[in-house]
Amino acid sequence: MNSYIYTGTLWHKRLKPKIHSFFYKVFMVYIVLEELPELFDKIWFCSARRPAIARFRRDDHYRSEAETLDEAIRQLVHDRVGLFPQGPITLLTHLRYFGFVMNPVSFYYCWDKSVSRIEHIVAEVHNTPWGEQHCYVLECPRDWMHGSAQFVLDKEFHVSPFMPMDQMYAWEFSYPEHCLNIEMNSSTNNQQVFQASLNLKAIDLNSSNLASCLLSYPFMTTKVAAAIYMEAAHLWLKKMPFYPHPIHNKKQSNLGTEKS
């Protein structure tokens, strides 16, 4: 079980009520949680212990009384499905760069004890600008050993003011190998209204590769934030329907939600 950097593209397309699409290049880290904080000690400009050019900060992710994120995710899965993950947990996410982080969604892969099968996937969703967080826990098919797996679930968390709450999600994940692909689709009244696709390829997580990514995209997380607000402005100008935040939605106060 190794940690990697994944590089590639993120593509969004809105299908209704008006067509709107965009894509941009991204890089993300894929890390084995139980290797923290030592994982980044060998990269001089990166740390999981203190401020650095590239930093993993525990508080940027799912919060609980557990001391480590690894312990917190194991407890979350147990609380949701009644089972503790027995194998390693890996995380696909953005680090904090130059003191700034923006993670619309991060993914935790919970492996079995033999590290041959993914048993659960946790999607940790953040919304902007409300600063809230919600976790979806997905139970993987028992026969999923390669290829892709699909999941259908209800939307439980307000993310975009240009999307209603009454939606269904259809998500598809490939195994995180040399290539990693994630597709996330939304539908309303059985009509697909939104598509997102993340297509990545793995490179080794080391000083030279991370430095190269930072030189190519020095403000990766700032770029993510800017894209969110820029696309929101485009949607506003196109007079897309606006849906205010459902402040009193009880679904957003369940396990996995972080107070803003």
Stockholm file with secondary structure:
# STOCKHOLM 1.0

chainA/1-260         MNSYIYTGTLWHKRLKPKIHSFFYKVFMVYIVLEELPELFDKIWFCSARRPAIARFRRDDHYRSEAETLDEAIRQLVHDRVGLFPQGPITLLTHLRYFGFVMNPVSFYYCWDKSVSRIEHIVAEVHNTPWGEQHCYVLECPRDWMHGSAQFVLDKEFHVSPFMPMDQMYAWEFSYPEHCLNIEMNSSTNNQQVFQASLNLKAIDLNSSNLASCLLSYPFMTTKVAAAIYMEAAHLWLKKMPFYPHPIHNKKQSNLGTEKS
#=GR chainA/1-260 SS CCCEEEEEEEEEEECSSSCEEEEEEEEEEEEEGGGTTGGGTTSTTEESSSCCSEECCGGGSCCCSSSSHHHHHHHHHHHHHSCCCCSCEEEEECCEETTBCCCSEEEEEEECTTSSCEEEEEEEEECTTTCCEEEEEEECCTTCSSSEEEEEEECCSCCCTTSCSSCEEEEEEECSSSEEEEEEEEEETTEEEEEEEEEEEEEECSHHHHHHHHHHSTTHHHHHHHHHHHHHHHHHHTTCCCCCCCTTCGGGGSTTCBCC
#=GC SS_cons         CCCEEEEEEEEEEECSSSCEEEEEEEEEEEEEGGGTTGGGTTSTTEESSSCCSEECCGGGSCCCSSSSHHHHHHHHHHHHHSCCCCSCEEEEECCEETTBCCCSEEEEEEECTTSSCEEEEEEEEECTTTCCEEEEEEECCTTCSSSEEEEEEECCSCCCTTSCSSCEEEEEEECSSSEEEEEEEEEETTEEEEEEEEEEEEEECSHHHHHHHHHHSTTHHHHHHHHHHHHHHHHHHTTCCCCCCCTTCGGGGSTTCBCC
//
